[in-house]
Amino acid sequence: MRELGKRLAYLFSSTKGLILVAIAVIALETALFGLLSGPMAEIGVRDWVIKTLGMHLLPAEREGRIIILYHTIAMAVIAIETYLLTALVGMASFYRTAVRVLITVGYLTAMIFGLGFAYWGHNWAFHGLYLASLTLIFFAGVLLCIGLWPWNKAYRVRDPAYAHTRSGIDLERVAFFATALTTVISAIFGAVPGAYYANGFQTFLAEDIIRLPEKTGLQYAVIGHLHIMLALIAIMLTLIIGRWLDFKGILHKIAMPLMILGTLVLNLGVWGVVTPLEPIAHMIIYVGATPAMLAALMLVIFGWDQLIREGTRDVPKPSAGQKLRALLRDPLRFGPLWQMVFMNFTVSGVGIFVAVRLDEIFRQWPAREERLILTGHWHVLSAIIATIILLYYGDLIGLKGWVRRLYGWGIILFSDLAFAAVTVYELKRLVVSEARQQPLVNTVLLLVDIGLGMVLVILALLLIWRLLDLFRREGRWTVEANQTDPAEMEVKA
């Protein structure tokens, strides 16, 4: 029992253990409910899973099931970001511990009882526990905002290399605070429509109503909630990666005010869709997205320059080839920044192009084609966020040598293959007619399956290795359990 207690303490009290648990449950959930997808239905797997596990899946309730499924995954991802944030950013130990306990209990309870309610009959006690768990996560967010309060004199910046005001207020901490605060507010933005269920409000998927000429305020709120929460998850991860790479210098001083401004304006634009500002809300969103994306670009420039400098430190006048080798030598540090760049070709660029040419091109297509673009758009962004987390986690647990390179490049290459194929699938009408689409569709969907399948295989191998390590008396987990997070060292200093 003592050995079991040590392992449970590692899994639920250390940063690396908490992240491992969250990644594992997301992987298990994705693997299980992926068996209910269309391709699995075609070969009979879906029906076998439903019958074997005793699921109750009414076609009329499909939208509700999907919403709960996506929310449970999103809560686990937010929990991972919270663990990383509390490990990297100094705060009082009470807030750090309380936030971690609340969000861990919250996302696990949401996953167990939310999925139980959605897929195994409608036990309304489960639904109540699901809502209670979301409340715990919300309260964790409130405490996190208090713990991040950037005007606390204890967190004043004295190092001139980092962005700060004349009085020493840490602008990076302000960016973290602004992102956390707007995430809490935007959660309310989605909870309000949820409060009107069975009172004139029906469940729907945002992509299904995109061409309705008139939408209600609650429908706009749901669509806005979906977009802003995903954007805020991406912004928070960008800040976390910057903290991990020790982002500083002139680019840091320019990027942090841009990130704060972009986050606030982006949120105001999204919240404006249910106000008289609705006609110009998208313009406000574009204005907010631009400085946030510029801040991310500056992080990429800083990170890549750092990799090149470190890799060519002993070369007096490095050539272009030597600089490229230095840049690519470590996929786990290169990869997260590359994924941010690649996102512009598969998510941001596609979204802007569709918005600019919406009436001239895309509204002339069948509604199903526009729906595919919208669905692929936020699925690819979600998956890119997941790959960045996995690359960071690989570095966090200290992968080295050929394992580090295979793990890193495997995730980068196979995921980008899938994302590029999805982008071609979304925009296929630009290059091929409906009558001649099938060969192209067959090819790109095969590439998507290969790319995502290999990423899942890599993740499965990682999780099996970590599981086997947990059974060892003196495994890697024993070392990780005793390691101190950077934030704890910062507070002690």
C-alpha positions in Angstrom: 0.0 0.0 0.0 2.9 2.4 0.7 4.2 1.8 -2.8 0.8 2.5 -4.3 0.5 5.6 -2.2 3.9 6.9 -3.6 2.7 6.4 -7.1 -0.6 8.1 -6.5 1.2 11.0 -4.9 3.4 11.3 -8.0 0.4 11.1 -10.4 -1.8 13.6 -8.5 0.7 16.0 -6.8 3.6 16.5 -9.1 3.4 18.6 -12.3 4.7 15.8 -14.6 2.3 13.2 -13.0 -0.7 15.5 -13.3 0.0 16.1 -17.0 0.6 12.4 -17.6 -2.8 11.6 -16.1 -4.5 14.2 -18.2 -2.8 13.2 -21.4 -3.6 9.5 -20.7 -7.4 10.1 -20.1 -7.6 12.3 -23.2 -5.9 9.6 -25.2 -8.2 6.9 -23.8 -11.3 9.0 -24.5 -10.2 9.8 -28.0 -9.4 6.2 -28.8 -12.7 4.9 -27.4 -15.1 7.5 -28.9 -13.1 7.5 -32.1 -14.5 4.0 -32.6 -17.9 5.6 -33.1 -16.8 7.6 -36.1 -18.0 7.3 -39.6 -15.1 5.1 -40.9 -15.6 2.7 -38.0 -19.3 2.5 -38.7 -18.6 1.4 -42.3 -16.6 -1.6 -41.2 -19.0 -2.6 -38.3 -16.8 -1.6 -35.4 -19.2 1.2 -34.2 -22.2 -1.2 -33.8 -20.0 -3.8 -32.0 -18.7 -1.1 -29.5 -22.2 0.2 -28.8 -23.5 -3.3 -28.1 -20.6 -4.5 -26.1 -20.4 -1.4 -23.9 -24.2 -1.0 -23.6 -24.3 2.5 -24.9 -27.7 4.3 -25.6 -27.2 6.5 -28.7 -30.4 8.1 -30.1 -29.8 9.8 -33.4 -31.8 12.9 -32.3 -29.4 13.4 -29.4 -26.2 13.3 -31.4 -25.5 17.1 -31.1 -25.8 16.9 -27.3 -23.4 14.0 -27.1 -20.8 15.7 -29.2 -21.0 18.9 -27.1 -20.4 17.0 -23.9 -17.6 14.9 -25.5 -15.8 18.0 -26.7 -16.3 19.9 -23.4 -14.7 17.0 -21.4 -11.7 16.9 -23.7 -11.4 20.7 -23.5 -11.5 20.7 -19.7 -8.6 18.3 -19.6 -6.6 20.4 -22.0 -7.3 23.5 -19.9 -6.1 21.5 -16.9 -2.8 20.6 -18.6 -2.3 24.3 -19.4 -3.1 25.2 -15.8 -0.5 22.7 -14.5 2.1 24.1 -16.8 1.2 27.7 -15.9 1.3 27.1 -12.1 4.7 25.3 -12.6 6.2 28.2 -14.5 4.7 31.3 -13.0 5.3 32.1 -9.3 2.3 32.5 -7.0 1.4 31.8 -3.4 1.4 28.1 -2.5 -2.2 28.3 -1.4 -3.4 29.4 -4.8 -1.2 27.0 -6.6 -2.4 24.0 -4.6 -6.0 25.0 -4.5 -6.2 25.6 -8.3 -4.6 22.3 -9.0 -6.9 20.3 -6.7 -10.0 22.0 -7.9 -9.3 21.6 -11.6 -8.1 18.0 -11.3 -11.3 17.0 -9.4 -13.3 19.1 -11.8 -12.1 17.7 -15.1 -12.1 14.1 -14.0 -15.6 14.3 -12.5 -16.8 16.1 -15.7 -15.3 13.4 -17.9 -16.7 10.5 -15.9 -20.2 11.7 -15.2 -20.6 13.9 -18.3 -19.8 11.0 -20.6 -21.9 8.6 -18.5 -24.9 10.9 -18.9 -24.4 11.4 -22.6 -23.6 7.9 -23.7 -25.0 5.5 -21.1 -28.5 6.6 -20.6 -29.7 9.9 -19.0 -29.1 9.5 -15.3 -29.8 13.1 -14.3 -27.8 12.8 -11.1 -24.8 12.3 -13.5 -25.8 15.5 -15.3 -25.9 17.4 -12.0 -22.4 16.1 -11.1 -21.3 17.1 -14.6 -22.5 20.7 -14.0 -21.0 20.7 -10.5 -17.6 19.7 -11.9 -17.7 22.6 -14.4 -18.4 24.9 -11.5 -15.3 23.6 -9.7 -13.3 24.3 -12.8 -14.8 27.8 -13.0 -13.9 28.4 -9.4 -10.3 27.2 -10.0 -10.1 29.8 -12.8 -11.2 32.5 -10.4 -8.6 31.5 -7.9 -6.0 31.4 -10.6 -6.8 35.0 -11.6 -6.3 36.0 -7.9 -3.0 34.1 -7.7 -1.8 35.7 -10.9 -2.7 39.3 -9.8 0.2 41.2 -11.5 0.0 44.3 -9.3 1.3 42.4 -6.3 4.6 44.0 -5.3 6.1 40.6 -4.7 6.1 39.9 -8.4 7.7 43.2 -9.6 10.4 42.7 -12.4 13.9 44.0 -11.8 15.6 42.4 -14.8 15.7 44.9 -17.7 15.6 42.0 -20.2 11.9 41.4 -19.6 8.9 43.5 -20.5 7.7 45.6 -17.6 6.4 49.1 -16.7 8.5 51.8 -15.1 7.2 50.7 -11.7 8.3 47.1 -12.4 4.9 45.5 -13.2 5.6 42.3 -15.1 3.8 42.6 -18.5 4.1 38.9 -19.2 2.3 38.3 -15.9 -0.3 40.8 -17.0 -0.7 38.9 -20.3 -1.2 35.6 -18.3 -3.7 37.4 -16.0 -5.6 38.9 -18.9 -5.9 35.6 -20.7 -7.0 33.8 -17.5 -9.6 36.5 -16.6 -11.1 36.6 -20.1 -11.3 32.8 -20.2 -13.3 32.9 -17.0 -15.6 35.6 -18.4 -15.9 33.8 -21.7 -16.9 30.6 -19.8 -19.9 32.6 -18.5 -20.6 33.6 -22.1 -21.2 29.9 -22.9 -22.9 29.0 -19.6 -25.7 31.6 -20.1 -27.2 29.8 -23.2 -26.8 26.5 -21.3 -29.0 27.9 -18.5 -31.8 28.3 -21.0 -32.0 24.6 -22.1 -35.6 23.4 -22.2 -36.7 27.0 -22.0 -36.8 27.9 -25.7 -33.2 26.9 -26.5 -32.3 23.8 -28.4 -28.9 22.1 -28.7 -27.2 22.7 -32.0 -23.7 22.5 -33.6 -22.4 25.9 -34.8 -21.6 24.7 -38.3 -25.2 23.5 -38.8 -26.7 27.0 -38.6 -24.1 29.1 -40.3 -26.4 29.9 -43.3 -29.5 30.8 -41.3 -30.4 34.4 -42.2 -31.5 35.2 -38.7 -29.9 33.9 -35.5 -30.9 34.5 -31.9 -28.7 36.1 -29.3 -28.2 32.8 -27.6 -27.1 31.2 -30.8 -24.6 33.9 -31.4 -23.3 33.5 -27.8 -22.7 29.7 -28.4 -20.8 30.4 -31.6 -18.8 33.1 -29.9 -18.1 30.9 -26.9 -16.7 28.2 -29.2 -14.4 30.5 -31.0 -13.1 32.5 -28.1 -12.4 29.6 -25.8 -10.3 27.9 -28.5 -8.5 31.1 -29.3 -7.8 31.7 -25.6 -6.4 28.2 -25.1 -4.1 28.9 -28.0 -3.0 32.3 -26.6 -2.4 30.8 -23.1 -0.3 28.0 -24.7 1.7 30.6 -26.6 2.5 32.4 -23.4 3.5 29.1 -21.7 5.8 28.2 -24.5 7.4 31.7 -24.3 7.9 31.2 -20.5 9.5 27.8 -21.2 11.9 29.2 -23.8 12.7 32.1 -21.5 11.4 34.7 -24.0 13.1 38.0 -23.3 14.9 41.0 -24.9 13.5 43.7 -27.2 11.1 41.3 -28.9 9.6 40.3 -25.6 9.2 44.0 -24.7 7.3 44.5 -28.0 5.3 41.3 -27.9 3.8 41.4 -24.4 1.9 44.7 -24.9 0.7 43.4 -28.3 -0.5 40.1 -26.7 -2.3 42.0 -23.9 -4.0 44.3 -26.4 -4.8 41.5 -28.8 -6.4 39.4 -26.1 -8.6 42.1 -24.7 -9.8 43.4 -28.1 -10.4 39.9 -29.4 -12.6 39.2 -26.5 -14.5 42.4 -26.8 -15.2 41.6 -30.4 -16.5 38.1 -29.6 -18.6 39.4 -26.7 -19.9 42.1 -29.0 -21.8 39.6 -31.2 -24.7 39.7 -28.8 -24.8 43.5 -28.5 -25.6 46.3 -30.9 -21.9 45.9 -32.0 -22.8 42.7 -33.9 -22.5 44.2 -37.4 -18.9 45.2 -36.8 -18.0 42.5 -34.3 -15.9 40.6 -36.9 -13.9 43.7 -37.7 -13.1 44.1 -34.0 -12.1 40.4 -33.8 -9.7 40.9 -36.8 -8.2 43.9 -35.1 -7.6 41.9 -31.9 -6.3 38.8 -33.6 -3.6 40.8 -35.5 -1.5 42.0 -32.6 -1.8 38.6 -30.8 -0.5 36.9 -34.0 2.3 39.4 -34.3 3.3 38.7 -30.7 3.4 34.9 -31.5 5.5 35.7 -34.5 8.0 37.5 -32.3 8.2 34.5 -30.1 9.0 32.3 -33.1 11.7 34.7 -34.3 13.3 34.8 -30.8 13.1 31.0 -30.3 14.5 30.1 -33.7 17.3 32.7 -33.3 18.1 31.2 -29.9 18.3 27.7 -31.4 20.6 28.9 -34.2 22.9 30.8 -31.8 23.2 27.8 -29.5 23.9 25.4 -32.3 26.5 27.6 -34.0 28.2 28.9 -30.9 31.6 27.3 -31.8 31.4 28.3 -35.5 32.9 31.8 -36.3 31.0 32.4 -39.5 28.2 29.8 -39.8 26.9 29.1 -43.3 23.2 28.9 -44.2 23.4 25.1 -44.1 25.0 25.2 -40.6 22.3 27.5 -39.3 19.6 25.3 -40.7 21.1 22.2 -39.1 21.3 24.1 -35.8 17.7 25.1 -36.1 16.5 21.6 -36.8 18.8 19.7 -34.4 16.2 19.6 -31.6 12.6 18.8 -32.8 11.1 19.3 -29.3 12.2 22.9 -29.1 11.9 23.6 -32.8 8.5 21.9 -33.2 6.2 24.0 -31.0 7.3 27.2 -32.8 7.1 25.5 -36.2 3.5 24.4 -35.4 2.6 28.0 -34.7 4.0 28.9 -38.1 2.3 26.0 -39.9 -1.0 26.9 -38.3 -1.1 30.0 -40.5 -1.2 27.9 -43.6 -3.8 25.4 -42.3 -6.0 27.5 -39.9 -5.4 31.3 -39.8 -4.7 31.7 -43.5 -7.7 29.5 -44.5 -10.0 31.4 -42.1 -9.0 34.8 -43.4 -9.3 33.7 -47.0 -12.7 32.3 -46.5 -13.9 35.4 -44.6 -12.6 37.8 -47.3 -14.1 35.8 -50.2 -17.1 34.4 -48.4 -19.9 35.9 -50.6 -17.9 35.7 -53.9 -16.8 32.1 -53.6 -17.9 30.0 -50.6 -21.5 31.0 -50.3 -21.9 29.9 -53.9 -20.9 26.3 -52.9 -23.3 23.8 -51.4 -23.8 24.3 -47.7 -22.1 21.0 -47.0 -18.8 22.3 -48.4 -18.9 25.4 -46.2 -19.7 23.2 -43.2 -16.6 21.0 -43.9 -14.4 24.1 -43.9 -15.8 25.3 -40.5 -15.5 21.8 -38.9 -12.0 21.2 -40.2 -10.9 24.7 -39.2 -11.4 24.3 -35.5 -10.5 20.6 -35.5 -7.1 21.3 -37.0 -6.5 24.2 -34.5 -7.4 21.9 -31.6 -5.1 19.2 -33.0 -2.2 21.6 -33.5 -2.6 22.7 -29.8 -2.4 19.0 -28.8 0.8 18.4 -30.8 2.5 21.5 -29.2 1.6 20.1 -25.7 2.9 16.7 -26.6 6.2 18.2 -27.9 6.6 20.3 -24.7 5.8 17.2 -22.6 8.5 15.2 -24.3 11.1 17.9 -23.3 9.6 18.1 -19.8 10.1 14.4 -19.1 13.7 14.6 -20.4 13.6 12.5 -23.6 17.1 12.3 -25.1 19.1 11.0 -28.0 17.4 9.1 -30.8 14.2 8.7 -28.8 13.9 12.4 -28.5 14.4 12.9 -32.3 12.1 10.1 -33.4 9.3 11.2 -31.0 9.7 14.9 -32.0 10.0 14.5 -35.7 7.3 11.8 -35.8 4.7 14.0 -34.2 5.7 17.0 -36.4 5.8 15.2 -39.8 2.8 12.9 -39.4 0.6 15.6 -37.8 1.5 18.2 -40.5 0.8 15.6 -43.2 -2.7 15.1 -41.8 -3.3 18.9 -41.3 -2.2 19.7 -44.9 -4.4 16.9 -46.2 -7.4 18.3 -44.3 -6.7 21.8 -45.7 -6.8 20.4 -49.3 -10.0 18.5 -48.4 -11.6 21.7 -47.1 -10.7 23.8 -50.2 -11.0 21.0 -52.9 -13.7 22.9 -54.7 -11.2 25.5 -55.8 -9.3 22.9 -57.9 -11.8 20.1 -58.7 -15.4 19.8 -59.6 -17.9 17.7 -57.6 -18.2 15.2 -60.4 -14.4 14.6 -60.4 -13.6 14.9 -56.7 -13.6 11.3 -55.6 -9.9 10.4 -56.5 -8.7 13.5 -54.7 -11.0 12.9 -51.7 -9.8 9.3 -51.4 -6.2 10.3 -51.4 -6.4 13.1 -48.9 -8.6 11.1 -46.5 -6.0 8.3 -46.6 -3.3 10.8 -45.8 -5.3 12.1 -42.9 -5.8 8.6 -41.6 -2.1 7.8 -41.9 -0.9 11.0 -40.3 -3.3 11.0 -37.3 -3.0 7.2 -37.0 0.8 7.4 -36.6 0.6 10.3 -34.1 -1.7 8.1 -32.0 0.7 5.2 -32.3 3.5 7.4 -31.1 1.4 8.6 -28.2 0.4 5.1 -27.4 4.0 4.0 -27.2 4.8 6.9 -24.9 2.0 6.0 -22.6 2.8 2.3 -22.5 6.4 3.2 -21.6 5.2 5.5 -18.9 2.8 2.9 -17.6 5.6 0.3 -17.4 7.8 2.8 -15.7 5.2 3.2 -13.0 5.6 -0.5 -12.1 9.3 -0.1 -11.5 10.3 0.5 -7.9 13.0 2.9 -8.9 11.6 4.1 -12.1 11.9 7.5 -13.8 8.7 8.5 -11.9 10.6 8.5 -8.6 13.0 11.1 -9.9 10.2 13.3 -11.3 8.2 13.1 -8.1 11.0 14.9 -6.2 11.8 17.6 -8.8 11.0 21.2 -8.0 9.1 23.4 -10.5 10.7 26.6 -11.7 7.9 28.7 -10.1 8.5 27.2 -6.7 12.2 28.0 -7.0 11.3 31.5 -8.1 9.0 32.1 -5.0 11.7 30.7 -2.7 14.3 33.0 -4.2 
